[in-house]
Amino acid sequence: MTTNFKSLLQVLDYFKDEATCTAYLAKSRWNDTPSCPHCGNVGAYVTNRGFKCKAKECHKKFTVTTGTIFENTKVPLRLWFATIYLATAHKKGISSLQLSRDLNITQKTAWFLLHRVREMLANNAPEMLDGTVEIDETYVGGATKNKSNKKRAALRETGGQYFSKTSVVAMLQRDGEVRTTVLKANSVKFSDVLPLIQANVSETSLIITDSSTMYGILKLSYRHEVVNHVNKEYARGAMHTNTIEGFFSQFKRGIIGIYHYVSPKHLQRYCNEFGYRYNTRKTTDVVRFEDAFKQVNNIRLTYANLIA
């Protein structure tokens, strides 16, 4: 199944009605044979409103959107598909205000659609990173210099410039994927990072980090190289963390330039979004769009849970 659009206008022209969208989603999910989202049985009867499972133990009714991020939506699938295209095609993302203007929907609806798409883009079955893996951390939040004198004084008393920021740790395999994790702690400690590394990085990998002392114990379990930024060493042949810093640069430019402010509560979803686009950077926009539909199943984010 290959579409051939290269712009939002062509997306809306292609998905001109609900019937076209439904047929596309069914083809993407099941190819030619519907599968019951309730029990997993392959095969279903066609009803006037959708399908009915053929399994005697189940016999439940379902539609093409059941068990997907589109379930029970009141927004036309045409607008959903346009949202997915824009969210995956724009290198630094798209704000809910901009999306609301582009699609002529409310900002609240656009915000909800984008968060459900971000939830969908999470990598829930990642393979272990291998080869050369760069690891680094960054902090997301307002710059200290932009805070009021009162807030700056409070930061100096209680923990410095990063006290009010949220930590994000990233692990990036060269010529491969990036993994990002938001930590609740305001400063990253080795006890926070080690379980993430062990869960995502193969023991045969070469890990490259900066000179932060929290990475020192890595040498006991991994091949570990350090680039000493304190001494203005930024590369030693192939030993550098420039790749992961390039990803963080793109991530920060998106947060600052497109979204302006991201709450710690929702930050992981934004990381999912930027990580997905980075991991599919070598494909075209239309291939990335089609690939995203492989992840629509078994994802549900209600508005009540989103704002809880």
Disulfide bonds with the S-S distance in Angstrom:
none
